[in-house]
Amino acid sequence: MFHSGPATVAKTAEAIRAPAGFDLSTQGELAIRRPMKAPPVPQKDGPRINRDIHALEVQLIDADGKNQGVVEILQAQQLADDAGLDLVEIVPSADPPVCKILDYGKFRFLEQKKSAEARKKQKIVEIKEIKLRPGIDDHDYGVKMKAVRRFFEEGDKVKVTLRFRGREMAHQELGFRLLERVKSETGSIAKVEAEPSMEGRQMIMVLAPK
């Protein structure tokens, strides 16, 4: 009777090969090997430029803004190199894509500036309120005015509210004088949207950034 030892078992295991695409489990069963996923290709921000442009031909606009028609990509890249500029793919969806010879650093700066201006226009304008008192001291007044200027820089309007108490109602001219001071000191960065007026015991003025 034949008895298999450890060496024989090892040789037998070596002799058994799994078909391509399969693995042997610990019980000797065939298991399907899962295919490895390819790592995602990192994408760059902004348009493709220079050697990153994959098209064989492009519609070329030169550095002077003239349309040079359809040219081979190598020729377009050489023209950009000769001018010391970049070849930028500005309309990738066109067939062939439209490319322009330009200074890419300057191009990116202008694009970012346009985006910032667009976001600024989309901002919801808020009305911030600043409360003053007729007898406010210089230090508190300076703190309030600093806040007013910050609100204007953020694109918000400012409602200046001056509240009178008790006998102060008899001296409304002090309130008008104080609001005129605010108006004068913000004249270079703001415009008056609502002139000073009384509402109950309050004098109100609304300013908006220029």
HELIX and SHEET records of a PDB file:
HELIX    1   1 PRO A    6  ALA A   15  1                                  10    
HELIX    2   2 ASN A   50  ASP A   52  5                                   3    
HELIX    3   3 ILE A   73  ASP A   82  1                                  10    
HELIX    4   4 TYR A  104  GLN A  122  1                                  19    
HELIX    5   5 ASP A  138  GLU A  153  1                                  16    
HELIX    6   6 GLY A  166  HIS A  171  5                                   6    
HELIX    7   7 GLN A  172  GLU A  185  1                                  14    
SHEET    1   A 2 PHE A  22  LEU A  24  0                                        
SHEET    2   A 2 LEU A  30  ILE A  32 -1                                        
SHEET    1   B 4 ASN A  67  GLU A  72  0                                        
SHEET    2   B 4 GLU A  57  ILE A  61 -1                                        
SHEET    3   B 4 VAL A  98  LEU A 102  1                                        
SHEET    4   B 4 ASP A  86  VAL A  91 -1                                        
SHEET    1   C 4 ILE A 127  LEU A 132  0                                        
SHEET    2   C 4 LYS A 157  ARG A 163  1                                        
SHEET    3   C 4 GLN A 202  PRO A 209 -1                                        
SHEET    4   C 4 ALA A 190  GLU A 199 -1                                        
END                                                                             
